[in-house]
Amino acid sequence: MAVLEAIGLRKAYDGFVALHGLDLVIGAGEVFCLLGANGAGKTTTIQLFLGFIEPTAGSVRICGLDVAQHGLETKRYIAYIPENVMLYPNLTGLENLEFFNQLAGKGRVDRAQLRAVLGEAGLQAEAIDRPVRTYSKGMRQKVGVAMAIAKGARALLLDEPTSGLDPKGSNEFSRLLLTLRERGVAILMATHDLFRSKEVGTRVGIMKHGHLVASLATDELSHADLERIYLEHMHD
Amino acid sequence: MIRIIATKELRELARDGRFRLAGAVVLVLLITTLAFGWRLASSVAAEREAAQKAAEESWLGQGDKNPHVAAHYGKYVFKPLGTLAFLDPGVDPFLGVTLKLEAHKQNLAHDAPAQDATAIHRFGQLSAASVLQLFVPLLLIALGFAAWTGERERGTLRQLASTGVSMNHLLLGKAVGLGVALALVLVPAVGVALAMAAWLGAGADPGWLGRLGLMSVAYMLYFGAVAGIVFFASARAPSSRHALVALVGFWSVTSLVVPRVASDVAARVVTLPTPAGFAAQVRHSMENGLEGVAREERVNALSTALLARHGFEGAEAMMDEATLQGIELQAEAAFENEVLDHHVAQLAAALARQERVAQWAAVASPFLAMRAVSSSLAGTDHAHHRAFQVQAEAYRRTLVQTLNDDLARNAGDDVWKYKAGRALWEKAPVFAYTPPPVGWALAHQGVALATLAAWLLVAWALAWRSMRRIRVF
């Protein structure tokens, strides 16, 4: 079943076209990795799904609901993890999770349960009650994943979530994504990391100048193939 | 949802040392100004009470003399200090306190406290009201300028937006959080003020509790308006720095520049006579009559009318000298009252025109509107001072009439030989100033209150509109 859908999706900023008619369907348990140079339209696509910007033409749907018409409703199904998950520095990891989870309309959840979710997301127990200003980037990304888990998100929108993480952090993050994928979460991830894309992605798409120029299933692909195809497309 | 957001806002504020410090500074300022104001008020109230008692005693103990001579001797009255003057001294320190009531004259109150201000008085000028009117808005700016820009700059705004929370809830939650933070500072101060007012007692103003209640409501309108402006600026500004600069600019223009310009403009548009000039105008009319009617002519007309009223017309030859003298004095007093009423009404009209300029200026400055409402409810504005003058003048007329009546009734033929004694002085009523009721004060401040309410509505409409268009990143 289609969880994330883009239909003829186009975004233009006075004269400059960031996205030319993108068509994309991501089903439950699918991980679609968007590759491409900076400015290719990856972030634009994600922001269109989040409703932060409005499409010039075409539409985006989440669980069948048009984002333009059901902005707040569609957000019940999604979680967003940007390059840097930004939290309130003076609140602890647990307080941040609790706050965002309540905003997502989940009501009051038992704190022990939230601790368990943070643990599941890989946050060390001793960090849970520390103010977030003492966290590393990797720890904040884990709180972001915990937010997605606690919310029971059906789709995950990730914008270069692992850039700047050390290989261990990056590896932990990938494993979390695999867990979510197994639970049937639909994932759209913009990334520069070909290796991780092949690892966690079910499909990869290559974007260039606002066009989706290739869309490939990862299981038919080796790392070397992916890199070769990617570089071919990047050649002007 | 609103409670959740408000709790998070408060938790953030509570953990930020800067906000704790700012709140503590304002609270300390409030308590200190309240304490100084209260100390000053309790000693001033006692002084005036004692002075009034001494004046009554000197009136009673003036010895035997002709009643009209006693009317010239006169009587001093002192403006009692309102119960809430310690909260907001308003223009009281610049207005007279002592008023001499005597025949033929309507004096203006003199001996303004500001004339012999000492260091403690000067500190007293920084009243709790000025802390509320000037510093609390600064505190609101400090707590709220980054309400939206800060969320955007930290990147938490897009995180918030991705949760599906409605922006209306977010704005309301932030507003409630700010309100509770402010209440934490104000509620202790209000408690202290209540205790102080209760201690000062209702003697001077039985309606003080109602006035204090309404004052609190007015301040809530004011703070609400300022908070709306803060949220509006924070939602519109490209960065926290811009929001802060714009808000501090707004504060200084509306709280410092506009009041200054307004009072200059008011003084230029409507010139008031100096006390000496006013006295000279009155003297001129006293000697020459009003509007082309000579003094003699008018006094005679009034005298004839008085005779007619008492059924003595045409019978002057049969009346004793004292009765005629008494009636003559009454007629003169009536003429003088006409002259005084005329000039006082002109002065009041000029003052009212000045106040109208100030009211219009309040359209550009919520601070001015708040200052007017606050001092009115504290009973320390010009209108309350005039109410005191009016009551004192009415009392003066009764007093003079009592004395002249006695002269007409009892003096016999040798008018100026007649002497009355303590029995008559005791018959004269004692002056007691009754502060106007709360409703009267409110009616005078209708425009200012409407201005405050308009600021509140417009500020929140703008805050709401700009929040709906806010950029998430």
Interface residues (C-beta under 8 A of the other chain):
Chain A: L50 G51 F52 L72 E73 T74 K75 R76 I78 A79 Y80 P82 N84 V85 M86 L87 Y88 P89 N90 L91 E95 F99 F100 Q102 L103 A104 G105 P131 K151 L157
Chain B: M1 I4 I5 K8 R11 E12 R15 D16 R154 G155 T156 R158 Q159 L160 A161 S162 T163 G164 V165 S166 V472 F473
